[in-house]
C-alpha cells in the first residue's frame, strides 16, 4: 500500500500488481491442447480472431496457446496475443536444442503474408536429425490441428520460447 502511494506520488499512476500465472506441467499443456481437437461436438474448434470459445479463450493461435497453458482469459480478454506471448512477461527465449514438450515456436513479426504472426506448441521431434516436429496449432482456414511442422527450423521469423509458468 505504501509503495503504491509513493509510486502514485512520484510517477502519477497507480502500480499494477503482477499476478503470476498458474503453474502447469508440460504434459498438462499438451493434454489441454488436444482437447480442442474434438471440443466442437467431436470436431476441432474453428479458427477465429474475433470469436471466443466456450472456455472464454479467443479461437486464434494465441488464444489456443493461452488456453493450453492456463494463462488466463480475463485480462486481456481471450488471453495474451502472439506479440505478448513473445515478451518476458510470459516466455523466455531458448535454443532449438533445448526444446521440450510444451515449448513454443513464435513468429511475433507484424508483416502481412503467409508467415504473419503465429504461435505453435511443440510436442516432440519426429525425425532423429531434428528436421521436423509434431506440434499443436490453431490455424486459419482449418481450426485446431496436430501435425508435423518445420516452422523455426530454418532461416525464419519463428523462434523457440519457453513459457514461464510451465514446469518440468
C-alpha positions as CSV (number, residue, x, y, z in Angstrom):
1,X,0.0,0.0,0.0
2,X,2.8,2.4,0.9
3,X,4.7,1.5,-2.2
4,X,1.6,2.1,-4.3
5,X,1.2,5.5,-2.7
6,X,4.8,6.6,-3.3
7,X,4.6,5.3,-6.9
8,X,1.5,7.3,-7.5
9,X,3.0,10.4,-5.9
10,X,6.3,10.0,-7.7
11,X,5.0,8.9,-11.1
12,X,1.4,9.9,-11.0
13,X,0.0,6.5,-11.8
14,X,-1.1,3.5,-9.7
15,X,1.1,0.5,-9.6
16,X,-0.4,-2.7,-11.1
17,X,0.4,-5.7,-9.1
18,X,1.7,-8.5,-11.2
19,X,-0.1,-11.8,-10.6
20,X,2.0,-14.8,-11.5
21,X,0.3,-17.3,-13.9
22,X,-0.8,-20.6,-12.5
23,X,1.9,-23.3,-12.8
24,X,1.2,-26.2,-15.2
25,X,3.1,-29.3,-16.2
26,X,4.3,-29.9,-19.8
27,X,2.0,-33.0,-20.0
28,X,-1.0,-30.9,-18.9
29,X,-0.3,-28.3,-21.6
30,X,-0.3,-31.0,-24.3
31,X,-3.4,-32.6,-22.8
32,X,-5.3,-29.3,-22.8
33,X,-4.1,-28.5,-26.3
34,X,-5.5,-31.9,-27.5
35,X,-9.0,-31.1,-26.1
36,X,-9.6,-28.5,-28.8
37,X,-9.2,-31.2,-31.5
38,X,-12.6,-32.6,-30.5
39,X,-14.2,-29.9,-28.4
40,X,-16.7,-28.9,-31.1
41,X,-19.0,-31.9,-30.9
42,X,-16.2,-34.2,-31.9
43,X,-14.6,-31.8,-34.3
44,X,-11.8,-29.2,-33.9
45,X,-12.6,-25.7,-32.6
46,X,-12.9,-23.4,-35.7
47,X,-10.4,-20.6,-36.1
48,X,-11.5,-17.0,-35.5
49,X,-9.6,-13.9,-34.4
50,X,-12.8,-12.3,-33.1
51,X,-14.8,-15.2,-31.6
52,X,-14.3,-16.8,-28.2
53,X,-14.7,-20.5,-27.4
54,X,-17.0,-21.7,-24.6
55,X,-14.0,-21.5,-22.2
56,X,-13.6,-17.8,-22.8
57,X,-10.4,-18.0,-24.9
58,X,-10.0,-16.5,-28.4
59,X,-10.3,-19.0,-31.2
60,X,-7.0,-18.0,-32.8
61,X,-3.5,-19.3,-32.3
62,X,-2.6,-17.2,-29.3
63,X,-5.9,-17.8,-27.6
64,X,-5.3,-21.5,-28.1
65,X,-1.9,-21.4,-26.5
66,X,-3.2,-19.3,-23.7
67,X,-5.9,-21.9,-23.1
68,X,-3.5,-24.8,-23.2
69,X,-1.1,-23.1,-20.8
70,X,-3.8,-21.7,-18.5
71,X,-2.6,-18.1,-19.0
72,X,-5.9,-16.6,-18.1
73,X,-8.5,-15.1,-20.4
74,X,-9.9,-12.1,-18.5
75,X,-7.1,-9.5,-18.9
76,X,-6.6,-9.3,-21.7
77,X,-9.9,-10.9,-22.8
78,X,-9.3,-14.2,-24.6
79,X,-5.7,-14.4,-23.3
80,X,-2.5,-12.7,-24.4
81,X,-1.9,-12.2,-28.2
82,X,1.1,-13.6,-30.1
83,X,3.2,-10.4,-29.7
84,X,2.6,-10.5,-25.9
85,X,3.4,-14.2,-25.7
86,X,6.9,-13.4,-27.1
87,X,7.6,-11.0,-24.2
88,X,9.4,-11.6,-20.9
89,X,6.1,-11.5,-19.1
90,X,5.1,-14.9,-20.4
91,X,8.2,-16.5,-22.0
92,X,11.9,-16.8,-22.2
93,X,13.8,-17.3,-25.5
94,X,15.5,-20.7,-25.7
95,X,17.7,-22.6,-28.2
96,X,16.2,-25.1,-30.5
97,X,18.4,-27.8,-29.0
98,X,16.7,-27.1,-25.6
99,X,13.1,-27.6,-26.8
100,X,10.9,-29.7,-24.6
101,X,7.2,-30.7,-24.9
102,X,5.0,-27.7,-24.3
103,X,7.5,-25.1,-25.5
104,X,6.5,-22.7,-28.3
105,X,7.6,-21.5,-31.7
106,X,6.5,-17.9,-32.1
107,X,6.6,-15.5,-35.0
108,X,5.6,-12.2,-33.4
109,X,6.6,-10.1,-36.5
110,X,3.8,-8.0,-37.9
111,X,4.3,-8.4,-41.6
112,X,1.4,-9.5,-43.9
113,X,1.7,-12.7,-45.9
114,X,1.8,-16.4,-45.3
115,X,4.1,-16.0,-42.4
116,X,2.1,-13.5,-40.3
117,X,2.3,-13.7,-36.5
118,X,1.7,-17.2,-35.4
119,X,2.4,-19.5,-32.4
120,X,2.5,-23.3,-32.2
121,X,3.0,-25.7,-29.3
122,X,6.0,-28.1,-29.7
123,X,5.3,-31.7,-28.8
124,X,8.2,-33.8,-30.0
125,X,10.8,-34.4,-32.7
126,X,9.6,-36.7,-35.5
127,X,13.0,-37.3,-37.0
128,X,16.3,-38.1,-35.3
129,X,18.0,-35.2,-37.2
130,X,15.5,-32.7,-35.7
131,X,14.4,-31.5,-39.1
132,X,10.7,-31.7,-38.3
133,X,8.5,-31.9,-35.2
134,X,4.9,-32.7,-34.1
135,X,3.0,-29.6,-32.9
136,X,-0.4,-28.4,-31.9
137,X,-1.7,-25.3,-33.5
138,X,-4.8,-23.3,-34.2
139,X,-4.7,-22.2,-37.8
140,X,-6.8,-20.1,-40.1
141,X,-9.0,-21.9,-42.6
142,X,-8.7,-25.1,-40.5
143,X,-9.1,-24.8,-36.8
144,X,-7.2,-26.9,-34.2
145,X,-4.6,-29.2,-35.6
146,X,-2.0,-31.7,-34.5
147,X,0.6,-32.1,-37.3
148,X,4.2,-32.3,-38.4
149,X,5.8,-28.8,-38.8
150,X,9.2,-27.2,-39.6
151,X,8.4,-23.6,-38.6
152,X,11.5,-22.1,-37.0
153,X,14.0,-24.8,-38.1
154,X,15.4,-22.8,-41.0
155,X,16.0,-19.1,-41.5
156,X,12.7,-17.9,-40.2
157,X,11.0,-15.3,-38.0
158,X,9.8,-18.2,-35.8
159,X,11.9,-18.5,-32.6
160,X,11.7,-21.1,-29.8
161,X,10.4,-19.9,-26.4
162,X,9.6,-21.5,-23.0
163,X,6.6,-20.4,-21.1
164,X,7.4,-19.2,-17.6
165,X,4.5,-21.0,-15.9
166,X,5.3,-24.4,-17.4
167,X,7.1,-26.8,-15.0
168,X,9.2,-29.9,-15.6
